[in-house]
Amino acid sequence: MSLTKFESMLKTNAIYFFDLVEFEEIIIHYLDAGKHKLAKKAVQLGLEQHPESIDLKFLRVELYIFENELDKASSLLKKIELIEPNNDELFIQKATIKSKLGNHKDAIINLEKALTFTEDKVDVWSLMGMEYLYLDDFENARLSFTKCIDVDYEDYSALYNIVYCFDMEKEHEQAIKYLNNYIDINPYCEVAWHQLGRQYFMLDNFKEALTAFDYAVIIDEHFIGGYLEKAKTLEELKDYEKAIENYLITLELDDPTAFAYVRIGECYEKLNKYEEAVSFYKKAVHEDPLLDRAWILLTNLFFNQENYEKASYYISKAIKIDENNSVYWRRYSEIKIKLNFYEEAVTGYENCLELNDNALVIYIALSDVLSFLGEFDKAVNLLNKAQKTYKDFAEVEYRLAGLFFILDKEKYGFNHLISAMKVDYEYHSILNELFPTVYDDKKVQKLLTNYKKALE
């Protein structure tokens, strides 16, 4: 009734009287609804009717802080402090201002003062915990949130934060111990079982994790997070059929997600059920066309099936989404080679190098394509560049040897061939694969034979 009356007053410009409690309820309603302009108006009118109200002044401070008018907020708090120097809200709001300014240690000092004046310590401990988190002081943060739990065992926000602190400290065993103690007191808490399962999962203890997730979904059969984690655990246990069942449950409980579709597709692929895998990957890209992971999974599936035309189509989709991903460009080039589109393969590998993917396999693959295209000088320059990082690698030396022989630079060819044999004699067969005319050369054969005898 008071809310309707207030809004009617705003529309008609009439002046109605509201008692202090009514004003507080109206303002808090607007704040909770995110209607800050109306809350501000209500505070203004409230203070006109109740100018001495400390509670309304605190609400005005809250609005100042929200609007980032921190100087105004601080000024009003100083006036309040003269009247009520022992008000816990005074120090909470001071702490909020300090926190917004990045002075988290000062914020904690103010919250400690608030603790001495408040009867509702839980909210203050929670705020202190958050300030410690800002400082990456996970131990003190955890201790603050633990105090919240000691008062209210169903404070799941505090429970999540406690586990988060254990995670950040990589104290998973301690987290398991804490959660087991918590479950002894509150055994029907699906959140605790879910978090316990996560800890076991991170320690690769998948059987214990599965048990914990089972309890979580038994307690709450609509707990989507529990089914997702259970499905992921079943994947680790290679029980892909049951993993699929649990992912499908999440699709029934809530709107479908591309993430779930992808995971189902991967399970089907591991079961060698490729049609089903493709179906779910396609559902994933339909749900989220910008999910490049789904496009690359489609690419790889068709590549492995030697359907290079479809693989080419899907890799182009992935690259359009993330053209700075060198893994995609690698696959792009591999596909183009299979399709005999060598110039495009060169472009793909060159993009890898531009993206600082200078793995040896990139240099080797690109030099082989350039050699096939007759771009021998470019191939030599590329391998010389590779040598700066990959010294004394047989893969590079044999190719340089072959290329120099092709370019009629025998001296360089023999030098690199000798260097290559010293590194790995058996790998000389690569000459026969890439440069058969060089391999069949009598001088080359003589050197290879003599070197083999020397090894024996």
SULZIBEL-V188018 format. One record per pair of residues at least 6 apart in sequence whose ideal C-beta (glycine too) atoms are under 7 Angstrom apart, sorted by the first residue. I is the first residue (numbers start at 1). J is the second residue. If there is no record, write none. Layout:
BEGIN
i=I j=J
i=I j=J
END
This chain:
BEGIN
i=2 j=18
i=2 j=22
i=2 j=25
i=2 j=26
i=3 j=26
i=3 j=29
i=5 j=16
i=6 j=18
i=6 j=26
i=6 j=42
i=9 j=15
i=9 j=16
i=17 j=49
i=18 j=49
i=20 j=50
i=20 j=53
i=23 j=42
i=23 j=46
i=23 j=50
i=23 j=56
i=24 j=55
i=26 j=42
i=27 j=39
i=27 j=42
i=27 j=43
i=27 j=46
i=27 j=59
i=30 j=38
i=30 j=39
i=30 j=42
i=31 j=39
i=36 j=63
i=36 j=66
i=39 j=63
i=40 j=63
i=43 j=56
i=43 j=59
i=43 j=60
i=43 j=63
i=46 j=53
i=46 j=56
i=47 j=53
i=47 j=56
i=50 j=56
i=54 j=80
i=54 j=83
i=54 j=84
i=54 j=87
i=57 j=76
i=57 j=80
i=58 j=89
i=58 j=93
i=60 j=76
i=61 j=73
i=61 j=76
i=61 j=77
i=61 j=93
i=64 j=72
i=64 j=73
i=64 j=76
i=65 j=73
i=65 j=96
i=65 j=97
i=65 j=100
i=70 j=97
i=70 j=100
i=70 j=101
i=73 j=97
i=74 j=97
i=77 j=90
i=77 j=93
i=77 j=94
i=80 j=90
i=81 j=90
i=84 j=90
i=86 j=117
i=87 j=117
i=88 j=114
i=88 j=117
i=88 j=118
i=91 j=110
i=91 j=111
i=91 j=113
i=91 j=114
i=92 j=111
i=92 j=114
i=92 j=124
i=92 j=127
i=94 j=110
i=95 j=107
i=95 j=110
i=95 j=111
i=95 j=114
i=95 j=127
i=98 j=106
i=98 j=107
i=98 j=110
i=99 j=107
i=99 j=131
i=104 j=131
i=104 j=134
i=104 j=135
i=107 j=131
i=108 j=128
i=108 j=131
i=111 j=124
i=111 j=127
i=111 j=128
i=111 j=131
i=114 j=124
i=115 j=121
i=115 j=124
i=118 j=124
i=122 j=148
i=122 j=151
i=122 j=152
i=125 j=144
i=125 j=147
i=125 j=148
i=126 j=145
i=126 j=148
i=126 j=158
i=128 j=144
i=129 j=141
i=129 j=144
i=129 j=145
i=129 j=161
i=132 j=140
i=132 j=141
i=132 j=144
i=133 j=141
i=138 j=165
i=138 j=168
i=138 j=169
i=141 j=165
i=142 j=162
i=142 j=165
i=142 j=166
i=145 j=158
i=145 j=161
i=145 j=162
i=146 j=162
i=148 j=155
i=148 j=158
i=149 j=155
i=149 j=158
i=149 j=159
i=149 j=162
i=153 j=185
i=153 j=186
i=156 j=191
i=159 j=191
i=159 j=192
i=162 j=178
i=163 j=175
i=163 j=195
i=166 j=172
i=166 j=174
i=166 j=175
i=172 j=199
i=172 j=202
i=172 j=203
i=175 j=199
i=176 j=196
i=176 j=199
i=176 j=200
i=179 j=192
i=179 j=195
i=179 j=196
i=179 j=199
i=182 j=192
i=183 j=189
i=183 j=192
i=183 j=193
i=183 j=196
i=186 j=192
i=188 j=219
i=190 j=216
i=190 j=219
i=190 j=220
i=190 j=223
i=190 j=226
i=193 j=212
i=193 j=215
i=193 j=216
i=193 j=219
i=194 j=213
i=194 j=216
i=194 j=225
i=194 j=226
i=194 j=229
i=196 j=212
i=197 j=209
i=197 j=212
i=197 j=213
i=197 j=216
i=197 j=229
i=198 j=229
i=200 j=208
i=200 j=209
i=200 j=212
i=201 j=209
i=201 j=229
i=201 j=233
i=206 j=233
i=206 j=236
i=206 j=237
i=209 j=233
i=210 j=230
i=210 j=233
i=210 j=234
i=210 j=237
i=213 j=226
i=213 j=229
i=213 j=230
i=213 j=233
i=214 j=230
i=216 j=223
i=216 j=226
i=217 j=223
i=217 j=226
i=217 j=227
i=217 j=230
i=220 j=226
i=222 j=253
i=224 j=250
i=224 j=253
i=224 j=254
i=227 j=246
i=227 j=249
i=227 j=250
i=228 j=250
i=230 j=246
i=231 j=243
i=231 j=246
i=231 j=247
i=231 j=263
i=234 j=242
i=234 j=243
i=234 j=246
i=235 j=243
i=235 j=267
i=240 j=267
i=240 j=270
i=240 j=271
i=243 j=267
i=244 j=264
i=244 j=267
i=247 j=260
i=247 j=263
i=247 j=264
i=250 j=260
i=251 j=260
i=256 j=287
i=257 j=287
i=258 j=284
i=258 j=287
i=258 j=288
i=258 j=291
i=258 j=294
i=261 j=280
i=261 j=283
i=261 j=284
i=261 j=287
i=262 j=281
i=262 j=284
i=262 j=293
i=262 j=294
i=262 j=297
i=264 j=280
i=265 j=277
i=265 j=280
i=265 j=281
i=265 j=284
i=265 j=297
i=266 j=297
i=268 j=276
i=268 j=277
i=268 j=280
i=269 j=277
i=269 j=301
i=274 j=301
i=274 j=305
i=277 j=301
i=278 j=298
i=278 j=301
i=281 j=294
i=281 j=297
i=281 j=298
i=284 j=291
i=284 j=294
i=285 j=291
i=285 j=294
i=285 j=295
i=290 j=321
i=292 j=318
i=292 j=321
i=292 j=322
i=295 j=314
i=295 j=317
i=295 j=318
i=295 j=321
i=296 j=318
i=296 j=328
i=298 j=314
i=299 j=311
i=299 j=314
i=299 j=315
i=299 j=318
i=299 j=331
i=302 j=310
i=302 j=311
i=302 j=314
i=303 j=311
i=303 j=331
i=303 j=335
i=308 j=335
i=308 j=338
i=308 j=339
i=311 j=335
i=312 j=335
i=312 j=339
i=315 j=328
i=315 j=331
i=315 j=332
i=315 j=335
i=318 j=328
i=319 j=328
i=319 j=332
i=322 j=328
i=324 j=355
i=326 j=352
i=326 j=355
i=326 j=357
i=329 j=348
i=329 j=351
i=329 j=352
i=330 j=352
i=332 j=348
i=333 j=345
i=333 j=348
i=333 j=349
i=333 j=365
i=336 j=344
i=336 j=345
i=336 j=348
i=337 j=345
i=337 j=369
i=342 j=369
i=342 j=372
i=342 j=373
i=345 j=369
i=346 j=366
i=346 j=369
i=346 j=370
i=349 j=362
i=349 j=365
i=349 j=366
i=349 j=369
i=352 j=362
i=353 j=362
i=358 j=389
i=360 j=386
i=360 j=390
i=360 j=393
i=360 j=395
i=363 j=382
i=363 j=383
i=363 j=386
i=364 j=395
i=366 j=382
i=367 j=379
i=367 j=382
i=367 j=383
i=367 j=399
i=368 j=434
i=370 j=378
i=370 j=379
i=370 j=382
i=371 j=379
i=371 j=403
i=371 j=434
i=376 j=403
i=376 j=406
i=376 j=407
i=379 j=403
i=380 j=400
i=380 j=403
i=383 j=396
i=383 j=399
i=383 j=400
i=386 j=396
i=387 j=396
i=390 j=396
i=392 j=423
i=393 j=423
i=394 j=420
i=394 j=423
i=394 j=424
i=394 j=427
i=397 j=416
i=397 j=419
i=397 j=420
i=397 j=423
i=398 j=420
i=398 j=427
i=398 j=428
i=398 j=430
i=398 j=431
i=399 j=434
i=400 j=416
i=401 j=413
i=401 j=416
i=401 j=417
i=401 j=420
i=402 j=431
i=402 j=434
i=402 j=435
i=402 j=438
i=404 j=412
i=404 j=413
i=404 j=416
i=405 j=413
i=405 j=435
i=405 j=438
i=405 j=441
i=406 j=435
i=406 j=438
i=414 j=447
i=417 j=444
i=417 j=447
i=421 j=428
i=421 j=451
i=425 j=451
i=425 j=452
i=425 j=455
i=428 j=448
i=431 j=438
i=431 j=439
i=432 j=439
i=438 j=444
END
